[in-house]
Amino acid sequence: MSGVGCMNHNREGSNLSTTSNALAAVNSKPRSHSINYVSSDYESLDYDHYESELTVREEKLNGYKTVVATNVIRWLIYFSIAICTAAVGIFIDTIIEYLCNWKFQSIRNCIDVKHSTMECLIIWILFTVIPTIIGCCVVLFMEPSAAGSGIPFVISYLNGVRIPRMTAVRCLLVKVISVICVCAAGLGGGKEGPLIHIGAMVGGSVVEAWWKGFRSGPGRKIIGPLQNDQERRDMMAAGAAAGLSAAFGSPVGGTLMSLEEGTSFWSSSLMWKVFFCAAIAFPTYNAGKNILYTNNTNPSESVHSKSIYFFGKFNENTIYFSYSEFPIFIIFGIFGGVLGALFVNINYRLSIFRMKHIISNRKKLLESVFVAVFVAIVNLTTMILLNNCQKKLEISSFNVVQMFCPAGSYNEISSFWLHTQEENIRSLFHYPIEAYSIFSLLVYCVTYFILTELTVGLNMSAGLFLPSLLIGAAWGRIASKVIHYYSPGIIGNDPGKYALLGAAAQLGGIVRATISLTVVFIEATGNVQFLLPLMITLFTAKWTGDFFTDGIYEMQIKLSGVPILISEPPPLTSDITTEDFMSDTVCAIPHILMVGKLVDILNTTKHNGFPVVASKVCYCRTTIEHKCYGLLKGFILRSQLNVILEHNLYLSPLHDENYYTKLELIRKSTFICDDTLLFQKLKVKEDERSIVIDLRPYMNSAPYIVRLETSLSRTFRLFRTLGLRHIVVINNTNEVVGIITRKDLAKFRLWRKAATMGLKEVNVY
């Protein structure tokens, strides 16, 4: 056989035959909606640098001046990402504040002036249902990928999985509209989580705008080296960090969050770029908000709203602690971890129920409307039934209702439902201990826990950062009142310390982040003295939660079937080598072949990459028989072959004057081919099928390779640390015998987990 080696090869007696049979068995099963599931709908990004004769010639002819100019453009792109992310955050905040003030003032006037409960309920329902319908419809009928907080998508993308529509401008617009509607409706969802996704999308959109702006001008040689998956991934990581920095005023925390929860391919240069972007986004956002506050004559803003610190600045007396309180910090962490694990478990079961029964768009819209009506009824009902009257405080006299309370007092529960989430979190942190009763705090904590569970998972853009903080701050404040009752000297008259620890424990128990959240809390409070208690609480919450369940984002990623790689190689795999889990069904392309043969290969296979080999097929022997597909010459992607054939690049010689046109076409079409036209049928004229094409100028002549004896752990770390998409397996004579993809590793890890743990339910698509 000569030409192309592309067939199945049965290796009887090998360990792979057992593995392949097991995977084939689970492949035939229908999806049962479990976390033991890997989808083949997702493709991997390609972080390997494209090195060919074209790129080598480009580098030589451009010279060092072009390298300097490219670096300048790169930093300008990061600067523009920060500015755009901050601008989007300011826009979202402004619209939400305007709509919420209108809603709260209308409800307050209805209750205190008209005293009509039914009319107030109707108004409240309208203010809740109408934004919910708008926010749900734009997601369902315009961009379904904008649903949820988007953080699982960001984590997956930054870890090497291509998420469809991740950089679409329409997805960004729908995300902004939906998150505004969620916050204006008063549902149990926040904007801080979606802002991270929005920042990542802004990063992807801005870099594409720069690409398009330079493609037709003389600067195309400068922007050319930036047109690859790795650069776009880095800029989206910076955008995600800028989103968190703008949301919480935490540039260092945003940088660490991008490292801890986001990208797994990290370097010192990337750290500086991400930090630069986050550091620019924070003052830009803060300056914009200060300008709006200066022009704002609305007196309803509390004294803490204008602080540059998101949580308001804590004074030294508030965050004072003694070492005798360490057991309390540990108890807070344990309780937050248990409550966070309960939240994740309930959310998992709700997600399974929705995937099985709430499938059509009509049912999804009705579910959102039902939740909105339920929220409005619960809010007004608790205000009527829990008519706890509280004496007006100087800092809490706005946006509250008197209802049936005497003059000079207000309905205590109304201070929760008639304030934004940001105002509520600051009031729980800073108001005196007598501002809220234990009963009101308990009702609010339980109610908001339920509302958040119902909201997270709706087809709307809703995050859980602030809802989790509110739940934790509420039960933390309850604990502070109990501690104050038995030991008044520990906290004095300020419960903010334990409210802060409760918020940290609750969010850490759900998200399972530690280092980044510690820094976020420090930057958002403006005081580093509380570092040790926060560390103890967050680490305890994470360890406790991990004992019961995965984190909320890990659960959602696994439930979606995203083939993401874990941070470390699977356990109990020291006896496994490459030949045990590689795919020996390889489509190897000779470096010189006819156009018609190449078109037939692309039209009859769905491989994303092809080893380029010398035209030779042989059989070689190690411990078992392998089929060899030829001597390895290089590697080429399907997208690059599509461009070569569609634009007839093989018809023109490779001269200095046209090399860059070819390189530009390959770079320009790579992302389009990968995202939308992955497996399109190619057609060529009959008289062109016999033309001979040489792939050597276009292929990557030095792809990453492993040998048959390479261990699973070493191969796993190559994929994890380098962000590779494919690795070619060769024998001792440098002949191709197999290929490994990131998706293969994810599937093998899942099968190995089933084999070692005795799982009966495993689905691999």
C-alpha positions in Angstrom: 0.0 0.0 0.0 1.3 3.4 -0.9 -0.1 6.9 -0.5 -2.3 7.4 2.5 -2.4 5.3 5.6 -5.9 5.7 6.9 -7.6 2.6 8.2 -8.5 0.7 11.4 -6.0 -1.7 12.7 -6.9 -4.3 15.2 -4.2 -5.1 17.8 -5.3 -8.3 19.3 -3.9 -9.2 22.7 -3.0 -5.7 23.6 -4.3 -3.7 26.6 -5.8 -1.2 24.2 -8.2 -3.8 22.9 -9.8 -4.1 26.3 -9.9 -0.3 26.7 -11.3 0.2 23.2 -14.0 -2.4 23.8 -15.0 -0.7 27.1 -15.1 2.7 25.4 -17.0 1.4 22.5 -19.6 -0.1 24.8 -20.2 3.1 26.7 -20.2 5.1 23.4 -23.4 3.3 22.4 -25.2 4.3 25.5 -27.6 7.3 25.4 -26.7 10.2 27.6 -28.1 9.7 31.1 -27.4 13.2 32.4 -24.6 12.5 34.8 -21.2 14.0 35.5 -19.5 10.8 34.2 -19.9 12.0 30.6 -17.5 13.4 27.9 -18.9 15.1 24.8 -17.3 14.9 21.4 -19.0 18.1 20.3 -16.1 20.2 21.7 -12.8 20.7 20.0 -9.5 21.7 21.5 -7.6 24.9 20.9 -4.2 24.8 19.3 -1.6 26.6 21.4 1.3 25.1 19.5 3.1 27.7 17.5 2.6 27.4 13.8 6.1 26.9 12.4 6.6 26.4 8.7 8.7 27.6 5.8 6.2 30.5 5.6 6.7 31.7 9.2 10.4 31.2 9.1 10.6 33.4 6.0 8.3 36.0 7.6 10.5 36.3 10.6 13.7 36.7 8.6 12.3 39.3 6.3 10.5 41.4 8.9 13.4 41.9 11.2 13.7 43.1 14.8 11.8 46.3 14.2 8.7 44.3 13.4 9.1 42.4 16.7 9.2 45.6 18.7 6.2 47.0 16.8 4.3 43.8 17.5 5.0 44.0 21.2 3.8 47.6 21.3 0.6 46.6 19.5 0.2 43.7 21.9 0.3 46.1 25.0 -2.1 48.5 23.3 -4.5 45.7 22.8 -4.4 44.8 26.5 -4.9 48.5 27.3 -8.0 48.7 25.1 -9.4 45.4 26.6 -9.1 47.0 30.0 -10.8 50.2 28.9 -13.6 48.5 27.1 -14.3 46.0 30.0 -14.5 48.9 32.4 -16.8 50.8 30.1 -19.1 47.9 29.8 -19.1 47.4 33.6 -20.0 51.1 34.1 -22.8 50.9 31.6 -24.3 47.8 33.3 -24.0 49.4 36.8 -25.6 52.6 35.6 -28.6 51.0 34.0 -29.2 48.6 36.9 -29.1 51.4 39.5 -31.5 53.5 37.4 -34.0 50.6 37.0 -33.7 49.5 40.6 -34.2 53.1 42.0 -37.3 53.4 39.8 -38.6 50.0 41.0 -37.9 50.6 44.7 -39.4 54.1 44.7 -42.6 52.9 43.0 -43.0 50.1 45.5 -42.3 52.3 48.4 -44.8 54.9 47.3 -47.4 52.2 46.8 -47.0 50.7 50.2 -46.6 53.9 52.3 -49.0 56.2 50.4 -51.7 54.1 48.8 -51.7 51.2 51.4 -53.1 48.8 48.8 -51.6 45.4 49.2 -53.0 43.9 46.0 -52.0 46.9 43.9 -48.5 46.8 45.4 -48.3 43.1 44.6 -49.3 43.6 41.0 -46.7 46.4 40.6 -44.0 44.3 42.2 -44.9 41.3 40.0 -44.8 43.6 36.9 -41.4 45.0 37.9 -40.1 41.5 38.3 -41.8 39.6 35.5 -41.3 42.0 32.6 -37.4 42.2 33.0 -37.4 38.4 33.5 -39.3 37.8 30.2 -37.0 40.2 28.3 -33.8 38.7 29.8 -35.0 35.2 29.2 -36.2 35.8 25.6 -33.0 37.4 24.4 -31.1 34.4 25.6 -33.5 31.7 24.3 -34.2 33.2 20.9 -31.0 35.2 20.1 -28.0 33.5 21.9 -28.6 30.4 24.1 -24.8 30.3 24.9 -25.2 33.5 27.0 -27.2 31.6 29.7 -25.7 31.2 33.2 -22.8 33.1 34.7 -20.4 31.9 31.9 -17.5 31.2 34.3 -17.5 27.5 33.4 -17.1 28.4 29.7 -14.3 30.8 30.6 -12.5 28.1 32.7 -13.0 25.6 29.8 -11.7 28.0 27.1 -8.7 29.1 29.1 -7.8 25.4 29.7 -7.7 24.6 26.0 -11.3 23.7 25.0 -12.9 25.6 22.1 -16.3 26.9 23.2 -18.6 27.8 20.4 -19.7 31.5 20.2 -17.2 32.4 22.9 -16.2 35.6 21.1 -19.4 36.4 19.2 -20.4 40.1 19.6 -24.1 39.1 19.7 -23.3 36.8 22.7 -21.7 39.8 24.4 -24.7 42.0 23.8 -27.2 39.4 24.9 -25.2 38.8 28.0 -25.2 42.4 29.0 -29.0 42.7 28.4 -29.8 39.6 30.3 -27.6 40.4 33.4 -29.3 43.8 33.6 -32.7 42.2 33.5 -31.8 39.7 36.2 -30.5 42.4 38.6 -33.4 44.8 37.9 -35.9 42.0 38.5 -34.4 41.3 41.9 -33.8 37.6 41.2 -31.3 35.6 43.1 -28.5 36.3 40.7 -25.7 38.8 40.5 -23.7 40.6 37.9 -20.2 40.0 39.2 -19.9 36.5 37.8 -21.2 37.4 34.3 -18.8 40.3 34.3 -15.9 37.8 34.3 -17.5 36.2 31.2 -18.2 39.6 29.7 -14.6 40.6 30.2 -13.4 37.4 28.5 -15.7 38.1 25.6 -14.6 41.7 25.4 -11.0 40.4 25.2 -11.8 38.1 22.3 -13.9 40.7 20.5 -11.3 43.5 20.9 -8.4 41.4 19.6 -10.5 40.4 16.6 -11.3 44.0 15.9 -7.6 44.8 16.0 -6.9 41.9 13.6 -9.6 43.2 11.1 -8.4 46.8 11.4 -4.8 45.8 10.4 -5.4 43.2 7.8 -6.0 45.6 4.9 -3.3 48.2 5.8 0.5 48.3 6.0 0.3 47.1 9.6 -0.7 43.6 8.7 2.9 42.4 9.1 2.8 43.7 12.6 -0.5 42.1 13.6 0.2 38.8 11.8 2.2 37.1 14.6 -0.7 37.9 17.0 -3.2 35.9 15.0 -3.2 32.6 16.8 -5.1 30.7 19.5 -2.4 31.3 22.2 -2.5 35.1 21.9 -6.3 35.2 21.9 -6.4 32.9 24.9 -4.0 35.2 26.8 -6.1 38.3 25.9 -9.3 36.6 27.0 -7.6 35.6 30.3 -6.7 39.3 30.7 -10.3 40.3 29.9 -11.6 37.9 32.5 -9.3 39.3 35.1 -10.3 42.9 34.1 -14.0 41.9 34.6 -13.4 40.7 38.2 -11.2 43.7 38.9 -14.0 46.1 37.8 -16.6 44.1 39.6 -14.9 44.0 43.0 -12.2 46.6 42.7 -9.6 43.9 43.0 -6.9 43.9 40.3 -4.6 41.5 42.2 -7.5 39.2 43.0 -8.6 39.2 39.4 -5.1 38.2 38.3 -4.9 35.4 40.8 -8.5 34.3 39.9 -7.4 34.0 36.3 -4.5 31.8 37.4 -6.3 29.7 40.0 -9.7 29.1 38.3 -8.8 30.0 34.7 -5.9 29.3 32.5 -3.6 26.4 33.3 -0.8 27.6 30.9 0.8 30.3 32.9 4.1 32.2 32.5 5.6 35.3 34.1 5.1 37.4 30.9 1.4 36.4 30.8 1.1 37.3 34.5 2.3 40.8 33.8 0.0 41.3 30.9 -3.0 40.1 32.9 -2.1 42.2 35.9 -1.6 45.2 33.6 -5.1 44.8 32.1 -6.7 44.3 35.6 -4.8 47.3 37.0 -6.0 49.5 34.2 -9.6 48.3 34.4 -10.0 49.1 38.1 -9.1 52.8 38.1 -11.0 53.3 34.9 -14.1 51.8 36.3 -13.7 53.7 39.6 -13.2 57.0 37.8 -16.3 56.5 35.7 -18.4 55.7 38.7 -17.1 58.7 40.6 -18.1 60.9 37.7 -21.6 59.4 37.8 -21.8 59.9 41.6 -20.7 63.5 41.2 -23.6 64.1 38.8 -26.0 62.0 40.8 -28.4 64.0 43.0 -30.2 60.9 44.3 -29.8 60.9 48.1 -30.5 57.2 48.4 -26.9 56.2 48.2 -25.4 55.2 51.5 -22.1 56.6 52.9 -20.4 53.4 51.9 -21.5 53.4 48.2 -18.9 56.1 47.3 -16.0 54.2 48.8 -13.4 52.8 46.3 -13.6 49.6 48.3 -16.4 47.3 47.1 -17.3 46.1 50.6 -16.6 49.5 52.2 -13.5 50.1 54.3 -13.3 48.2 57.6 -11.7 50.1 60.5 -9.0 48.5 62.6 -11.4 47.9 65.6 -13.7 45.9 63.4 -11.2 43.5 62.0 -9.2 43.0 65.3 -8.9 39.4 66.2 -7.1 37.2 68.8 -5.7 33.8 68.4 -8.3 32.4 70.8 -10.8 33.0 68.0 -9.2 30.5 65.6 -11.6 27.7 66.6 -14.4 30.1 65.6 -12.8 30.7 62.2 -12.5 26.9 61.6 -16.1 26.4 62.6 -17.1 29.1 60.2 -15.2 27.4 57.4 -16.7 24.0 58.2 -20.2 25.4 58.2 -19.6 27.3 55.0 -18.2 24.2 53.3 -21.1 22.0 54.3 -23.6 24.6 53.3 -21.7 25.2 50.0 -21.7 21.4 49.3 -25.5 21.3 50.0 -26.0 24.2 47.5 -23.9 22.4 44.8 -25.7 19.1 45.4 -29.2 20.7 45.1 -28.1 22.7 42.1 -26.8 19.5 40.5 -30.2 17.7 41.0 -32.1 20.8 39.7 -29.8 20.8 36.6 -30.6 17.1 36.0 -34.3 17.8 36.3 -34.1 20.7 33.9 -32.1 18.7 31.3 -34.7 15.9 31.4 -38.0 17.8 31.6 -37.6 21.5 30.8 -36.4 21.1 27.2 -38.5 23.4 25.0 -38.1 27.1 24.9 -41.7 27.5 26.0 -41.1 25.5 29.2 -37.9 27.4 29.9 -39.7 30.7 29.6 -42.5 29.6 31.8 -40.1 28.4 34.4 -38.4 31.8 34.5 -41.7 33.6 34.8 -42.8 31.2 37.6 -39.6 32.0 39.5 -40.1 35.7 38.9 -43.6 35.6 40.3 -42.5 33.5 43.2 -39.8 36.0 44.0 -42.2 38.9 44.0 -44.8 37.1 46.2 -42.1 36.0 48.7 -40.7 39.5 48.9 -44.0 41.2 49.7 -45.3 38.4 51.8 -42.3 38.4 54.1 -42.6 42.2 54.5 -46.3 41.8 55.5 -46.0 38.8 57.8 -42.7 39.7 59.4 -43.7 43.2 60.4 -40.6 43.7 62.6 -40.3 47.4 63.3 -36.8 48.9 63.7 -35.9 52.4 64.8 -34.6 54.4 61.9 -30.8 54.7 61.8 -29.0 57.6 60.2 -27.4 55.5 57.6 -30.4 53.2 56.8 -33.2 55.7 56.5 -33.5 55.5 52.7 -35.4 53.0 50.5 -37.2 51.5 53.4 -41.0 51.4 54.1 -42.9 52.2 57.2 -45.8 49.8 56.5 -47.6 49.3 59.9 -44.8 50.6 62.0 -45.0 53.7 64.1 -43.5 57.0 63.0 -39.7 57.1 63.2 -39.4 53.4 62.5 -39.4 51.1 59.4 -40.1 47.6 58.4 -36.9 45.7 59.0 -37.2 43.1 56.2 -37.9 45.8 53.7 -34.3 47.0 54.0 -33.3 43.7 52.3 -35.8 43.7 49.4 -35.7 47.4 48.6 -32.0 47.7 48.2 -29.6 46.5 45.6 -27.3 43.5 46.4 -24.3 45.8 46.8 -26.1 48.0 49.3 -27.3 44.9 51.2 -23.8 43.4 51.5 -22.4 46.7 52.7 -25.2 47.1 55.3 -24.6 43.6 56.6 -20.9 44.4 56.9 -21.1 47.8 58.5 -24.5 48.5 60.2 -24.5 48.3 64.0 -25.4 45.0 65.7 -28.9 46.2 66.6 -29.8 47.1 63.0 -31.2 43.5 62.3 -32.8 40.9 64.5 -31.8 37.3 64.4 -35.2 36.2 63.1 -35.2 38.6 60.1 -31.6 37.6 59.3 -32.6 33.9 59.4 -35.6 34.4 57.2 -33.6 36.4 54.7 -30.8 33.8 54.7 -33.1 30.8 54.1 -35.2 32.7 51.6 -32.3 34.0 49.6 -30.7 30.5 49.6 -33.8 29.2 48.0 -34.2 32.0 45.5 -30.6 31.7 44.4 -31.0 27.9 43.9 -34.0 28.6 41.7 -32.3 31.4 39.7 -28.9 29.7 39.1 -29.7 27.4 36.1 -32.4 29.6 34.5 -31.9 30.5 30.9 -30.7 33.9 31.9 -27.3 35.5 32.7 -27.1 35.2 36.4 -24.0 34.8 38.6 -23.8 33.6 42.2 -20.9 35.6 43.7 -23.0 38.3 45.4 -25.9 36.0 46.3 -23.4 33.6 48.0 -21.9 36.6 49.8 -25.3 37.8 51.0 -26.2 34.3 52.3 -22.9 33.9 54.1 -23.0 37.5 55.5 -26.5 36.9 56.9 -25.7 33.7 58.8 -22.3 35.2 59.8 -24.2 38.2 61.3 -26.5 35.8 63.1 -23.4 34.0 64.6 -22.0 37.4 65.7 -25.2 38.2 67.6 -25.1 34.9 69.3 -21.5 35.3 70.2 -22.2 38.9 71.4 -25.0 37.6 73.6 -22.7 35.1 75.4 -19.3 37.0 75.1 -20.0 40.7 74.5 -16.3 41.6 74.7 -15.3 39.6 71.6 -16.9 41.8 69.0 -18.2 44.8 70.8 -21.0 46.5 68.9 -19.7 45.8 65.4 -20.6 42.4 63.9 -18.9 43.2 60.6 -16.0 40.8 61.2 -18.1 37.7 61.4 -20.4 38.8 58.6 -17.3 39.1 56.4 -16.0 35.6 57.5 -19.5 34.1 56.9 -19.5 35.6 53.4 -16.1 34.3 52.7 -16.9 30.8 54.0 -20.1 30.6 52.0 -18.6 31.7 48.7 -15.5 29.5 49.3 -17.7 26.5 50.0 -19.5 27.0 46.7 -16.8 28.1 44.4 -13.8 26.3 46.1 -11.3 29.1 45.4 -8.8 30.0 48.1 -5.9 32.3 47.2 -7.7 34.5 44.8 -10.8 34.9 47.1 -8.5 35.8 50.0 -6.9 38.6 48.0 -10.3 39.8 46.7 -11.7 40.1 50.2 -8.6 42.0 51.3 -8.7 44.4 48.4 -12.5 44.9 48.6 -12.3 45.8 52.3 -9.2 47.9 52.2 -7.4 46.2 55.0 -4.7 43.5 55.1 -4.8 42.8 58.8 -7.6 40.2 58.4 -5.5 38.1 56.1 -4.9 35.2 58.5 -8.6 34.6 59.5 -9.7 34.8 55.9 -7.0 32.2 54.9 -8.1 29.8 57.7 -11.8 30.2 56.9 -11.4 29.8 53.1 -9.1 26.8 53.3 -11.3 25.1 55.8 -14.4 25.8 53.6 -12.7 24.4 50.5 -11.4 21.2 52.2 -14.8 20.6 53.8 -16.7 21.2 50.6 -14.3 19.0 48.6 -15.0 16.1 51.0 -18.7 16.0 49.8 -18.9 17.4 46.3 -17.0 19.2 43.5 -17.2 23.0 43.2 -20.1 24.5 41.5 -18.1 25.3 38.3 -16.4 21.9 38.2 -19.9 20.3 38.5 -21.3 22.4 35.7 -18.3 21.7 33.4 -18.6 18.0 33.9 -22.4 18.1 33.5 -21.8 19.8 30.1 -19.4 17.0 29.0 -16.6 19.4 28.3 -13.4 17.3 27.9 -11.3 19.4 30.3 -8.1 18.0 31.7 -7.6 17.9 35.5 -4.6 19.6 37.0 -2.7 16.3 37.8 -2.5 12.9 36.0 -5.0 10.3 37.1 -4.0 8.1 40.0 -3.0 4.5 39.7 -1.7 4.9 36.1 2.1 4.3 36.6 1.8 1.1 34.6 0.2 2.7 31.6 2.2 3.7 28.6 1.3 5.5 25.4 0.5 2.4 23.4 -2.2 1.5 25.9 -4.4 4.6 25.3 -3.3 6.1 21.9 -5.5 5.9 18.9 -4.0 3.7 16.2 -6.5 4.8 13.6 -4.4 7.4 11.9 -4.9 9.4 8.6 -1.3 10.0 7.5 -0.8 12.2 4.5 2.2 11.9 2.2 4.2 15.2 1.9 3.7 15.0 -1.9 0.4 13.9 -3.3 -2.3 14.8 -5.8 -5.0 17.4 -5.1 -7.8 15.0 -5.8 -6.5 12.5 -3.2 -6.2 15.2 -0.6 -9.7 16.4 -1.2 -11.0 12.8 -0.8 -9.2 12.5 2.5 -10.7 15.7 3.8 -14.2 14.8 2.6 -14.2 11.3 4.1 -12.6 11.9 7.5 -13.3 14.2 10.4 -9.8 14.4 11.8 -8.6 17.9 12.8 -5.0 17.2 12.2 -2.9 14.9 10.0 0.7 13.7 10.3 2.6 14.3 7.2 4.8 11.3 6.3 7.1 9.9 3.7 5.2 7.6 1.3 6.1 4.4 3.0 4.0 1.9 5.0 5.6 -1.0 6.9 5.0 -3.2 9.9 7.2 -3.0 13.0 7.3 -5.0 16.1 7.8 -4.1 19.8 5.9 -6.2 22.3 2.9 -6.2 20.0 2.4 -5.5 16.3 1.8 -1.9 15.3 1.0 -0.6 11.9 3.5 2.1 10.7 2.1 4.9 8.6 5.4 6.2 7.3 8.4 8.3 8.4 7.2 11.4 10.2 7.9 14.7 8.3 5.6 17.1 10.0 2.0 17.9 11.0 -0.7 20.0 9.4 -4.2 21.0 10.5 -7.4 20.5 8.6 -8.1 24.3 8.6 -4.7 24.9 6.9 -5.4 22.3 4.3 -8.9 23.9 3.7 -7.3 27.3 3.1 -4.7 25.8 0.7 -7.3 24.1 -1.4 -10.0 26.8 -1.3 -7.6 29.6 -2.4 -5.5 27.4 -4.8 -2.3 28.3 -3.0 -0.6 25.3 -4.5 -0.9 26.8 -8.0 1.6 29.6 -7.3 5.3 29.1 -6.5 6.6 30.0 -3.1 8.5 33.3 -3.8 9.4 36.2 -1.6 6.7 38.4 -3.1 3.7 36.1 -2.4 4.7 34.2 0.7 3.0 36.6 3.1 -0.2 36.6 1.1 -0.4 32.8 1.6 0.5 33.1 5.3 -2.1 35.8 5.8 -4.8 33.7 4.2 -4.0 30.8 6.5 -4.1 32.9 9.6 -7.2 34.7 8.5 -9.2 31.6 7.8 -8.0 29.3 10.6 -10.4 30.6 13.2 -13.4 30.7 10.8 -12.8 27.1 9.7 -12.4 25.9 13.3 -15.6 27.7 14.5 -18.1 27.4 11.8 -17.0 25.4 8.8 -15.1 22.6 10.4 -16.0 19.7 8.2 -17.4 21.3 5.0 -17.2 19.3 1.8 -14.5 20.5 -0.6 -14.9 20.5 -4.4 -12.2 20.9 -7.1 -12.4 20.8 -10.8 -11.6 17.5 -12.5 -8.7 18.9 -14.4 -7.1 20.0 -11.1 -7.4 16.7 -9.3 -4.2 15.4 -10.9 -2.1 18.4 -9.9 0.7 17.4 -7.5 0.9 19.4 -4.3 3.8 19.7 -1.9 2.8 20.2 1.7 6.3 20.9 3.1 6.1 24.7 2.9 2.8 24.7 4.9 3.3 22.0 7.5 4.7 22.3 10.9 8.0 20.5 10.4 8.7 20.0 14.2 5.5 18.7 15.9 5.4 17.4 19.4 6.0 13.7 19.6 6.1 10.9 22.1 7.3 7.3 21.8 5.4 4.1 22.6 7.2 3.7 25.9 6.2 7.2 27.2 4.2 7.1 30.4 0.7 8.4 30.8 1.7 11.0 33.4 4.4 12.5 31.1 2.0 12.7 28.2 -0.6 14.2 30.4 1.7 16.9 31.6 2.7 17.8 28.0 -0.9 18.4 27.1 -1.6 20.2 30.3 1.4 22.6 30.5 1.9 23.2 26.8 -1.8 23.4 25.7 -1.3 20.9 22.9 -4.1 19.7 20.7 -2.4 16.7 19.1 0.7 14.6 19.9 2.0 12.1 17.3 3.2 8.7 18.6 6.3 7.3 16.9 8.4 4.2 17.2 12.1 3.8 17.6 12.7 4.4 13.9 10.6 7.7 13.9 7.7 6.2 12.0 4.1 7.2 12.9 2.2 4.5 14.8 -0.6 6.5 16.5 -1.9 9.8 17.6 -3.2 11.3 20.9 -5.6 14.2 21.4 -6.7 16.1 24.5 -10.1 14.6 24.1 -8.6 11.1 24.1 -7.0 11.8 27.5 -10.2 13.1 28.9 -12.1 10.0 27.8 -9.4 7.7 29.0 -9.4 9.4 32.4 -13.1 8.9 32.7 -12.9 5.2 31.7 -10.1 4.7 34.2 -12.1 6.3 36.9 -15.0 3.9 36.1 -12.6 0.9 36.1 -10.9 1.7 39.4 -14.0 2.9 41.3 -16.5 0.4 40.0 -18.8 3.0 38.4 -21.7 1.5 36.4 -22.7 4.7 34.6 -20.2 6.1 32.2 -21.1 7.9 28.9 -18.5 8.9 26.4 -19.8 10.5 23.2 
